[in-house]
Amino acid sequence: MGIDTTKALIAYSGVTTAVVAYTLITAAMPAPKHATFSSIDVGRINLREPDGTVRMVISNAAQAPGIIIKNKEHPHPSRRSAGMIFFNEEGTENGGLIFDGRSDPDGTAHSGGSLTFDRYEQDQVVQMFAQQDGADNTAGFNVFDRPDKRMDFALLDQVSKLPADQRHAFYEKAGVIGQRRMFIGRDGDGSARVVLRDGEGRERLVMWVSNAGAARIDFLDASGKVTKSVAP
């Protein structure tokens, strides 16, 4: 082996050693705490605390999470929308923002959005929403009662495997069913309404103004019969 070849091998060995050393040092260095992007395409982002607890998920419809309770994910029977899901300090879902929209082949339009906040280990108790299905266009604000007991998430796992027409009984067992107590907004018939309900979800007082401007306050009994109306 000539002197020139020996020098070349020594130089190559030095460069290789330097590259390996640089790789090891940079791998051991902490990741940068701040980065700036002009654009990013992503299917899902999980926001977590330093201990790994999930606090928010932003995702497309295809990668939408199930129901996450204390960082454990359970199947969701109906979530098929893109959006943003909120979680409390224990990694348990407690609300979210979802949205969707499409046009059917016959031209019928569908659009919706919902911002909700949940009771602890329960379903939503406050909701701001808009929903369009063809000519039926509803938007407003709902307040719900939910059971005092927490959801039974093992039963919810079973619900996700059932046909839609068999789910209601399991929802009741799992402690998911609640009652809507108040609605304020635009109803599907075009009227503006305030609807107050009792603990069983029955309408007891309805204030409404029609598209044409007619206004009325109705008082109802437990059977849904109007017992008194007040009009201008």
Long-range contacts (C-beta under 8 A, 24 or more apart in sequence): 53-87, 53-89, 53-90, 53-91, 54-87, 54-91, 55-86, 55-87, 55-91, 56-84, 56-85, 56-86, 56-87, 57-84, 57-85, 57-87, 58-83, 58-84, 59-83, 59-85, 61-100, 67-93, 67-153, 67-156, 68-92, 68-93, 69-93, 69-121, 69-151, 69-153, 74-153, 74-156, 74-157, 75-156, 75-157, 75-160, 76-160, 77-156, 77-159, 77-160, 77-167, 81-112, 86-117, 88-120, 92-120, 92-121, 93-118, 94-118, 94-120, 95-124, 108-133, 108-134, 109-134, 110-134, 119-146, 120-150, 121-150, 121-151, 122-146, 122-147, 122-150, 122-151, 122-175, 122-178, 123-151, 123-176, 123-178, 125-178, 136-188, 137-186, 137-188, 137-190, 138-185, 138-186, 138-187, 138-188, 139-185, 139-186, 140-183, 140-184, 140-185, 140-186, 140-187, 140-193, 141-182, 141-183, 141-184, 141-185, 142-180, 142-182, 142-183, 143-180, 143-181, 143-182, 144-178, 144-179, 144-180, 144-181, 145-178, 145-179, 145-181, 145-199, 146-178, 147-175, 147-176, 147-177, 147-178, 149-175, 150-175, 151-175, 151-176, 198-222
